[in-house]
């Protein structure tokens, strides 16, 4: 094979492997759930290298994401808790049709590394562990935080918890507070609690457990729909699934 046809073959292969790379590079503004931070900080640069597109990712909790989506400021896509889509005004800012589930994760309790792990295997045991703890940290301004607070209500201990709560301004600060000894227990999504200096005491008991689903959708008014869809498609690839799994999430 002479050089010209070899070059053509290589180019054809490159375009087949990465059809988006041949397109014009886009700059995408992404709204993303705060608990996806670790996963997307790894996957974002991989997508950028593969495609030439640039990502500007804004991480926030559900109430803030709803505010951003409905503010009128332009954005191109979301990788957000499904709760964002339950808000009619926010949902209207995304393209109609089904959203695409990217990942899901359940809830658990973490302690400082080396500390005794409380039994939380049943609702009664979890209730006792929470009542016994001196302090509990979570990220309340989020769908996950709202679910944790609702769980306290279901256990009948919402009032007892109020004085113990140490709210954080971002998910990553939860395990940091536990690792530093600033809070005895971290109660949140298990992928967020999988961090240095802390250990998972366990997941919520089955009767109280629920998975938070993060879903992807293209913005209704984006001018970069193809590139936005390409990023959502990338998050469904085996490569992305491996990273999501490594970060403590269940893909899809």
N, C-alpha and C positions, 0 to 999 in steps of 0.2 A: 504493500500500500504506500503510495507516495505521500509526501507531506501535506498537500492540499486536502486530499480526501481524508487523511488522518485527522487533520485539524477540524474538518467538517464533522467527522464522526465524534470527536471529543466535544465539540460545541453542541451537537445534537444531544449527546449524553448529559452534558451539564444542564441544558434546558429541560430535559426530561426529569432529571433529579430535582432541579429547583426552577420550576417554570416562573416563579415570582422574581427570581434574581434577574431575569431578562427584562422585567418591567421596570418602569421608573421608580426610583427609591422614594418612599413616602415617609413622612413624619407622623406618627400616630400618638394621639393623646388617649391614654387608657385609664379608666376608672377601675380600681381594684380593691377587693376586700383586704383589710389590714392583716388578716390571718393567712393571706396568700403571699405575704412579703417574702419569706425565705424561698419559697418555690419560684416565684416570678423573678426574683433577683438573680437566680441561676438560669432560668429559662429565657428571660428577656435577651441577655447578651448573646446566647446561642442563636436565637432567631435573627437578631441583628446581623451577626456574622454570616449566617446562611443566606440572607435575603438582601442585605444592604439597606433595609428599612430601619428607621430609628424609632425607638419607643420612649415616650415620656409617661411614666406610670405614677398615678396619684393614688396612694394607699389611704384608706379611711374606713371607719366603721359605717354601718348601715345608715344611721340618721344623716351623717355627713355626706355619704354617697348619694342619698336621695336629694339632698340640698344641692349638691354639685350637678347632678343630672338635670334638675329642674331649674337651674339658675339662668339658663339661656346661654351660658358660655359653651363654645363648641367643644366637642370631644368626638372620638372616633369609634370607641367600643368600650364595653365593660366586661370585667371578669369579677362578678359580684355575688354576694350572698343572695339566694333566691328571694329573700325577704325584700330586697330592693324592688324586685319585679312585682311584688304584691301591692306596691304603691302605684295607684293608677296614673298619677302625674308623671312619675319616673318611668313607668313602663311605656308611656306614650312617646318618650324621647328615644326609644329603641325601635329598630325596624320591626314591623309586624311579623307574626309567625313564631314558631317554636324557638325557644332559647336552647342552647347546647350545654348540657351538664359537663363540667370540666373535672370536678373533684368533690369529695365529701369527707367529712371527719366528725367523729363523735366527741363526747365530753369526758373529762376525767379530773383527778385531783393529784397535785404534785406536792412533794415535800423537799426540803433541802437535802442534798446528797448526804447520805450517812445517817440522816435522822430516822427515828422509828416510823414505819408506815402504818397509818391507821387502817383498820378493817373498814372498807366501804362497799362490801359485797352485796349488801341488801339495803333497801331504803332506810330501815331502822338503824343499821350500822352507820350509814352515811350521815344520817341525822345526828346520831350521837357524836360522831367525829367532828362535825361542824360545830355543834354546841360546845364541845370540849376545847376546840382550838381558840387560841388567844386572838389571832388575827387571820383574815382571809383576804386575798387580793384577786382582782378580776379587772376586766376592761368593760365598764358598764355601757359606754356609748356605742354599742354594737349589737347586732342580732344575737350573737353568742352570749354577750353579757346579759341581755334581756332574758334569754332562756335560762341562764343560771339563776337570776333573781326570781324567775317564775318557779324554778325548781325549789328554791327556799320557801316560796309561798305554798307549794304543793306539800312540802314536808311540815308546814305549820310553824316555821321558825323565822319568817321574814323579819319580824320585829326584833327578835333576839340577835339577828345577824347585823342589824344596822350599825351598832357601835363597834363591830369588829372589822367592818369593811374598809379596805385600803384600795380605793379605785386608782387605776393607772390610765395614762393618756394614750397608750398604744399597746397592742398585744405583747410585743417583745419585752416590755417592762415587767410583765407578770412574773416570768421565771427569774428575771434579774432580782426582783424584790425578795423572792423566796430564797434564792442563792445567797443573798447578802444577809439573810436573817431578819429582814424588815417585815416579813409576813410569814406566818407559820405554814399556811396552805395556799396554793394557787389553784383556783377552780376555773377551768376554761376548756377550750378545744385541746385535744391531746397533742395535736401537731405543734401547737404553740408551746406546750409544756415540755416538749422534748428538746431540752436545751442544756448547755453546760451548767453544772453546779446544782441541778435539781434531778429528782427521780420521780417517776410516776408511781403514786401509791396504787393506782388502778383506774379503770374506766368507771363511769357511773353504772350502777346496777341496771340490769336490762329493763326493769319496770319504769325507770326514769330516763333511760338513754334515748337520744335522738341524734340523727346525723344532720349537720348543717351542710347544705349543698351550695357549691359555688358554680354559677352558670355564666356562660359567655353569650354576648349578643352584640351585634353591630349597631352603631348609633343611626337613628333614622335620617339625620341630616349630614352624615359624613360625606366628604368628597373622596374618601379613600376606602370605599367599601371593599374593594378586592383585597387590598393589603390588610384591612381589618379582619376580613374573613380568613385570610391566610394565617394570621396569628392565632385565631381561634382553632383553625384546623391543626396548626402545629401543636397546640396544647392537647390535642387528642392523639398524637403520634406515640408509638412505643417509646421513643426517646424521652418525650415529656412525661409519659406515664412512669418511667423508671425514676425520674427525678421526684415527681409527686410522691411516689411510694417511699423513696428514701427520706423525704421530708415529713413522713408520718401521715400522709393523706391517702385516701382510696381514689384512684383515678375513675372518671366517668360518673 
